[in-house]
Every structure is written in structure tokens, then in C-alpha cells.
Amino acid sequence: GGEPYAGQLAVGALVINRVLSGVFPDTVVGVVYQNNQFSPVASGRLALALAEDRATAACYKAADEAMAGQNNVGSCVFFRTPIEGLNGIRIGNHVFY
């Protein structure tokens, strides 16, 4: 979406963290498409963006770097828009925790 590159990388790293966690599905596809985990998947926005070939070079770069082990969120496995009292790593419009 409209997040900075660091946010794109952060989501990619979070997905990899989930794959490696033993608590979530053990594949990237399984994590991304797990029921009710990522709003762009649930709303159909991801499918539309892929169908219309709207993924940018930055999106692919962030995915490639996350798959290669780049990580700017430590061991975080969740993220959301900020709410009072939620501590974590703030990147763009989200908090990773």
C-alpha cells in the first residue's frame, strides 16, 4: 500500500518470523493467506493488485530482502495501527510487536 519501504520490508520480515515460529503456518503462502490475518488479503485488495500487476519494484525488493534474511522488526509476529498502550517498533503507520 502506501507504506514506506521500511514498512514493506517489516511486513515481509514479520511473515518470515511467522513461518519460522512453529505457531503459524510453515510456508509464506500459508502465513499470507491464513484466515483473517492480513486485511488486504481478506478484503480482496491483494488479489486485485496482483491481478492488475500493481506490485512495484520496491515491493519485490522488500520481499526478496526479507526472504534473504533482512529484518527490521526483530522477532515481532504481529502488527497493527497504533493504539494507546501498545508498545513495539513503529514503522510508518504501524506498530510491530
HUQUIVEN-V579739 format. One record per residue. N is the residue number from 1. NEAR is the number of other C-alpha atoms within 8 Angstrom. D_CENTER is the distance of its C-alpha to the mean C-alpha in Angstrom with 2 decimals. Layout:
# HUQUIVEN-V579739
n	near	d_center
N	NEAR	D_CENTER
N	NEAR	D_CENTER
This chain:
# HUQUIVEN-V579739
n	near	d_center
1	2	10.90
2	3	13.01
3	9	10.85
4	7	12.34
5	9	11.52
6	10	10.74
7	11	7.95
8	12	6.58
9	15	7.38
10	12	6.07
11	8	2.26
12	12	4.50
13	15	6.75
14	13	5.52
15	12	5.54
16	11	8.75
17	11	9.94
18	14	9.98
19	13	11.79
20	7	14.17
21	7	14.81
22	8	17.39
23	5	16.40
24	8	13.73
25	11	14.42
26	10	15.22
27	7	13.71
28	10	10.46
29	6	11.98
30	9	13.00
31	13	9.73
32	10	8.12
33	9	11.56
34	8	12.51
35	5	14.54
36	6	13.45
37	8	9.98
38	8	7.98
39	7	10.61
40	8	10.37
41	11	11.11
42	10	13.74
43	7	15.35
44	8	15.70
45	9	14.19
46	9	11.97
47	8	15.20
48	8	17.24
49	10	15.30
50	9	15.55
51	7	19.16
52	6	20.08
53	6	18.63
54	7	16.81
55	8	14.05
56	6	15.15
57	6	16.14
58	7	13.62
59	10	10.74
60	9	12.59
61	8	13.37
62	12	9.92
63	11	9.22
64	8	12.74
65	10	12.58
66	13	9.76
67	10	11.91
68	6	14.88
69	7	13.96
70	9	12.95
71	9	11.31
72	8	11.52
73	11	10.50
74	5	13.14
75	6	12.94
76	10	10.60
77	10	9.20
78	7	8.87
79	9	8.21
80	7	10.35
81	7	12.86
82	8	15.54
83	5	18.51
84	4	21.68
85	4	21.85
86	7	18.17
87	6	17.91
88	7	15.04
89	8	13.53
90	8	13.59
91	10	11.67
92	8	12.52
93	8	12.75
94	11	10.57
95	14	11.56
96	13	9.71
97	10	12.16
